[in-house]
């Protein structure tokens, strides 16, 4: 690996997750090949605070300047949704290895050129689908592939958060369709849809979908909010025009059915991904609220099937090589899983091989499913997905 610098473009909440993971794993690659070079944000204080916290060499307020820097070779795009497409395309054109936050774009039409550019580029690229690295989820995928659960029948994936449940949370780009796209569907449902595809393969049809806006207006802030933080509010309100909750019923190419739901107003759910998979021989289930294990029930012909707990072990995916404490039942949290993804991305760069477990193509395919769910909720009718596009 030639010597190159790492840049974080966007110093908000998710930019900090990238910065932390790079700091944790960049040193594992031989010869001092990687260095923490630049944090970029339009807010100079945010950029400097993040750079100081994680040991980056410098800051910038211009992503164009970062992409023009010959000493920057690896870029994480951690900007608001509406900027992902342009900056990722420009990073690919500049020959940078690029990891783009989800969603890849606000819709599939915008995501497709990114996919095409990534396929034509010589650099390594990917979409942030960090939940694929949860050891329990990766093990469930292995069990499905091995046929342990039998023929896939049904999958349920719920991504529930409550960051927008408080009506006094200030209005921001997240609540405006032309800036954020669909609300909970795109912000959270992207992960849920990718989890469905990760476990069950391509979706053939969205049979139906329902959308709800539960908080129709929000106050404009007087100051600058970071992430989902509260600030002093003005007396002026703006209309929320994207969903707080979105649910869809889908049919997979393998004949199975699926239910996917995303909510940003699920009171009491800080950041909950819950998955239940049913096959002709068994069921597996997992929740991020209990990350140290998954549960599985298998028919063995001797009587009713009961759920057994399968803990994280040193042999679980990523655990033995990367976890700080590779031991039975030690919980693997969000930050560790995020680090596993960054390590995998850097390993792909080091080996000069495609980053396939959460590729730019996966980001595009997720966008196609999300578009179909959004369309089905509007027309109240099924929507077929053409995977030949």
C-alpha positions in Angstrom: 0.0 0.0 0.0 1.5 3.4 -1.0 1.6 6.0 1.7 -1.6 7.9 1.8 -3.7 10.2 4.0 -7.2 9.6 5.3 -9.8 12.3 5.1 -13.2 12.6 6.8 -15.6 14.9 4.9 -18.3 15.9 7.4 -17.5 16.3 11.1 -20.9 15.6 12.5 -22.1 12.6 14.6 -21.4 9.9 12.0 -18.1 11.5 10.9 -16.9 10.9 14.5 -17.7 7.2 14.1 -15.5 7.0 11.0 -12.7 8.9 12.6 -12.7 6.7 15.6 -12.6 3.5 13.5 -9.7 4.8 11.3 -7.8 5.7 14.4 -8.4 2.2 15.8 -7.3 0.2 12.8 -5.2 2.3 10.4 -2.0 1.4 12.3 -2.6 -2.3 11.6 -1.4 -1.9 8.1 2.3 -2.3 7.6 5.0 0.3 7.0 3.1 3.3 8.3 1.2 3.4 5.0 -1.8 5.3 6.4 -2.0 8.5 8.3 -4.9 10.5 9.6 -4.6 13.6 7.5 -7.7 15.9 7.2 -11.1 16.5 8.8 -13.3 18.7 6.5 -16.5 20.6 7.6 -18.1 23.9 6.8 -18.1 24.5 10.5 -14.4 25.1 11.4 -14.9 24.4 15.1 -16.5 21.0 14.5 -13.7 20.1 12.1 -11.0 21.2 14.6 -12.7 19.5 17.6 -12.9 16.2 15.7 -9.3 16.5 14.4 -8.0 17.2 17.9 -10.0 14.3 19.4 -8.8 11.6 17.0 -5.4 13.0 16.0 -5.9 14.1 12.5 -3.1 16.4 11.1 -5.3 19.2 9.8 -8.7 20.6 8.9 -10.4 22.1 5.9 -13.7 23.8 5.1 -13.7 22.8 1.4 -14.3 19.2 0.3 -13.0 20.3 -3.2 -9.7 21.2 -1.6 -9.6 17.8 0.2 -10.2 15.9 -3.1 -7.5 18.0 -4.8 -4.9 17.1 -2.1 -2.5 14.5 -3.6 -1.6 13.3 -0.1 -5.2 12.2 0.5 -5.9 8.8 -0.8 -8.8 7.5 1.3 -12.0 9.5 1.8 -15.1 8.9 4.0 -18.1 10.9 2.8 -20.1 11.7 6.0 -22.2 14.6 4.8 -26.0 15.2 4.7 -27.9 12.9 2.4 -28.3 15.4 -0.5 -24.5 15.8 -0.8 -23.5 12.1 -0.9 -23.9 11.7 -4.7 -21.9 14.7 -5.8 -19.0 14.3 -3.4 -18.7 10.5 -4.0 -18.7 11.0 -7.8 -16.0 13.7 -7.5 -13.9 11.5 -5.1 -14.1 8.6 -7.6 -13.1 10.9 -10.5 -10.2 12.1 -8.4 -9.0 8.6 -8.0 -9.6 8.4 -4.2 -10.7 5.2 -2.4 -14.1 6.3 -1.1 -16.5 5.0 1.5 -19.9 6.7 1.3 -22.4 6.9 4.1 -25.8 5.6 3.4 -27.9 6.4 1.5 -25.8 6.5 -1.6 -28.3 9.0 -3.1 -31.8 10.3 -2.5 -33.2 8.0 -5.2 -32.2 5.2 -7.5 -31.9 7.4 -10.6 -29.2 9.4 -8.8 -27.5 6.3 -7.3 -27.1 4.6 -10.7 -24.4 6.9 -12.1 -22.4 6.5 -8.8 -22.6 2.7 -9.3 -21.5 3.0 -12.9 -18.6 5.3 -12.0 -17.5 3.0 -9.2 -17.6 0.0 -11.5 -15.4 1.9 -14.0 -13.0 3.3 -11.5 -9.6 1.8 -10.5 -10.1 2.8 -6.8 -11.8 0.8 -4.1 -15.3 2.1 -3.0 -18.1 1.1 -0.8 -21.4 2.0 0.9 -21.6 2.2 4.7 -23.6 -1.0 5.6 -21.9 -1.6 8.9 -24.6 -3.8 10.4 -23.5 -6.7 8.1 -20.5 -7.1 10.4 -22.6 -7.8 13.5 -21.2 -11.3 14.4 -24.7 -12.7 15.2 -26.1 -11.4 11.9 -23.2 -12.7 9.9 -23.7 -16.1 11.6 -27.4 -16.1 10.7 -26.5 -15.5 7.1 -24.1 -18.5 7.3 -26.9 -20.7 8.7 -29.3 -19.7 5.9 -26.6 -20.4 3.3 -25.9 -23.8 4.8 -29.5 -24.7 4.6 -29.9 -25.1 8.4 -33.2 -23.1 8.4 -34.5 -24.9 5.3 -36.1 -23.0 2.4 -36.5 -19.3 3.2 -40.2 -18.4 4.0 -40.3 -15.1 5.7 -38.2 -12.3 7.1 -39.1 -9.4 9.3 -36.7 -6.4 9.7 -37.5 -3.4 11.9 -35.3 -0.4 12.4 -36.7 1.7 15.2 -35.3 4.9 16.7 -36.8 7.7 18.8 -34.5 10.6 17.8 -37.4 12.5 16.2 -40.1 11.5 18.8 -39.7 14.8 20.6 -41.7 17.5 18.8 -39.3 20.1 20.2 -36.4 18.7 18.2 -35.5 21.5 15.8 -36.4 21.4 12.1 -33.5 20.5 9.9 -32.7 19.1 6.4 -33.7 15.7 7.7 -37.4 16.7 7.6 -37.4 18.1 4.1 -38.0 15.7 1.2 -35.9 17.5 -1.4 -32.9 17.5 1.0 -33.2 14.2 2.7 -35.5 12.2 0.5 -38.0 9.9 2.3 -37.5 10.4 6.0 -37.3 7.3 8.2 -37.4 5.1 5.1 -34.2 6.5 3.7 -32.4 7.4 7.0 -33.1 4.1 8.7 -34.8 1.9 6.2 -31.7 1.8 4.0 -30.1 -0.3 6.7 -33.2 -2.4 7.1 -33.5 -3.0 3.3 -29.8 -3.9 3.1 -30.2 -6.4 6.0 -33.1 -8.0 4.1 -31.0 -8.3 0.9 -27.9 -9.5 2.9 -29.9 -12.4 4.3 -32.6 -13.2 1.6 -31.3 -11.8 -1.7 -33.0 -9.5 -4.2 -36.5 -8.2 -3.8 -38.7 -8.9 -6.8 -41.7 -6.8 -5.8 -43.0 -4.5 -3.2 -46.5 -5.7 -2.6 -47.7 -2.7 -0.6 -46.5 0.0 1.7 -47.8 2.6 4.2 -46.3 6.0 5.2 -47.1 8.1 8.3 -46.0 11.7 9.3 -46.8 11.9 13.0 -45.3 15.3 13.7 -46.3 17.6 10.9 -44.4 20.7 11.9 -41.2 21.6 13.7 -39.7 24.8 15.0 -36.8 26.4 13.2 -33.6 26.5 15.3 -31.9 29.7 16.4 -28.5 28.0 16.5 -26.7 25.2 14.8 -27.7 21.7 15.8 -25.3 18.7 15.5 -26.7 15.3 14.9 -30.0 15.0 16.7 -29.2 17.5 19.4 -31.5 20.2 20.8 -30.9 23.9 20.5 -32.8 27.1 21.2 -35.9 27.3 19.0 -37.4 30.2 17.2 -41.2 30.8 17.1 -41.4 30.0 13.4 -42.4 26.5 12.2 -41.7 24.6 9.0 -43.8 21.7 7.6 -42.3 18.2 7.7 -42.9 16.6 4.3 -41.2 13.2 4.6 -42.2 10.1 6.6 -41.8 9.5 10.3 -42.8 5.9 9.8 -42.7 3.7 6.7 -43.5 0.0 6.4 -43.5 -2.3 3.4 -44.5 -5.8 2.4 -42.2 -7.4 -0.2 -41.8 -10.6 -2.2 -38.2 -11.9 -2.8 -36.9 -13.4 -6.0 -36.6 -16.7 -4.1 -40.3 -16.7 -3.4 -40.1 -15.7 0.3 -42.0 -12.7 1.7 -40.7 -10.0 3.9 -41.8 -7.2 6.1 -39.7 -4.1 6.6 -40.4 -1.1 8.8 -38.5 2.0 9.8 -39.5 4.6 12.4 -37.8 7.6 13.8 -40.5 8.2 16.4 -40.6 4.8 18.2 -40.5 6.1 21.8 -38.0 4.1 23.9 -36.1 2.7 20.9 -32.8 4.5 20.8 -31.3 2.6 17.9 -32.9 -0.8 17.5 -32.5 -3.2 14.6 -34.6 -6.4 15.1 -34.6 -9.3 12.6 -36.5 -12.5 12.6 -36.0 -15.1 9.8 -38.3 -18.1 9.2 -37.5 -21.1 7.1 -39.1 -24.5 6.5 -36.8 -26.1 9.1 -36.3 -23.3 11.7 -36.2 -19.7 12.8 -33.4 -17.4 13.8 -33.8 -14.0 15.5 -31.6 -11.2 16.7 -31.9 -7.7 18.2 -29.2 -5.1 18.6 -30.6 -4.6 22.1 -29.0 -8.0 23.0 -25.9 -8.0 20.9 -24.0 -10.8 22.6 -26.1 -13.6 21.0 -28.7 -14.7 18.5 -31.5 -17.3 19.0 -32.3 -20.2 16.8 -35.0 -22.9 16.9 -34.6 -26.0 14.6 -37.0 -28.9 14.0 -35.3 -32.2 14.7 -38.3 -34.5 14.6 -38.3 -35.2 18.3 -41.0 -32.7 19.3 -41.6 -29.0 19.5 -38.7 -26.8 18.6 -37.4 -24.5 21.3 -35.1 -21.5 21.0 -31.5 -21.9 21.9 -29.2 -19.0 22.5 -26.0 -18.9 20.4 -23.4 -16.6 21.9 -20.6 -14.6 20.3 -17.5 -16.7 20.4 -13.9 -16.1 19.3 -14.8 -18.1 16.2 -17.7 -15.8 15.3 -17.1 -13.6 12.2 -14.6 -10.8 13.0 -14.5 -11.5 16.7 -11.3 -13.4 17.2 -9.2 -11.2 14.9 -10.6 -7.8 15.8 -12.6 -7.7 19.0 -10.8 -6.2 22.0 -12.1 -9.1 24.2 -12.7 -12.2 22.0 -14.5 -14.3 24.5 -17.8 -16.1 24.8 -20.9 -13.9 25.3 -18.9 -10.6 25.3 -21.2 -8.1 23.7 -20.1 -6.5 20.4 -21.3 -3.0 20.2 -21.9 -0.4 17.5 -18.5 1.1 17.6 -16.8 -2.2 17.3 -18.9 -3.3 14.4 -18.2 0.0 12.7 -14.5 -0.6 13.2 -14.9 -4.1 11.7 -16.3 -2.4 8.5 -13.4 0.1 8.3 -10.9 -2.7 8.8 -12.5 -4.6 6.0 -12.4 -1.5 3.7 -8.7 -0.8 4.5 -7.9 -4.5 3.9 -9.5 -4.3 0.5 -7.4 -1.3 -0.3 -4.3 -3.0 1.0 -5.0 -6.1 -1.2 -6.2 -4.2 -4.2 -9.4 -6.2 -4.3 -13.0 -5.0 -4.5 -14.9 -4.1 -1.3 -17.8 -6.5 -1.9 -19.6 -6.8 1.5 -21.4 -3.5 1.2 -20.4 -2.2 -2.2 -21.5 0.8 -4.1 -23.6 -1.6 -6.1 -25.3 -2.7 -2.8 -26.1 1.0 -2.2 -27.7 1.3 -5.6 -29.7 -1.9 -5.2 -31.0 -0.8 -1.8 -32.0 2.5 -3.5 -34.1 0.6 -6.0 -36.0 -1.2 -3.3 -36.4 2.0 -1.3 -37.8 3.8 -4.4 -40.3 0.9 -4.9 -41.5 1.1 -1.3 -41.9 4.9 -1.5 -43.8 4.5 -4.8 -46.0 1.8 -3.5 -47.0 4.0 -0.5 -48.0 6.8 -2.9 -50.0 4.8 -5.5 -51.3 2.2 -3.0 -50.5 -0.7 -5.4 -47.7 -3.2 -6.0 -44.4 -2.1 -7.6 -42.2 -4.6 -9.5 -38.4 -4.0 -9.4 -36.4 -4.4 -12.7 -33.0 -5.7 -11.7 -31.7 -5.5 -15.2 -31.5 -1.7 -15.0 
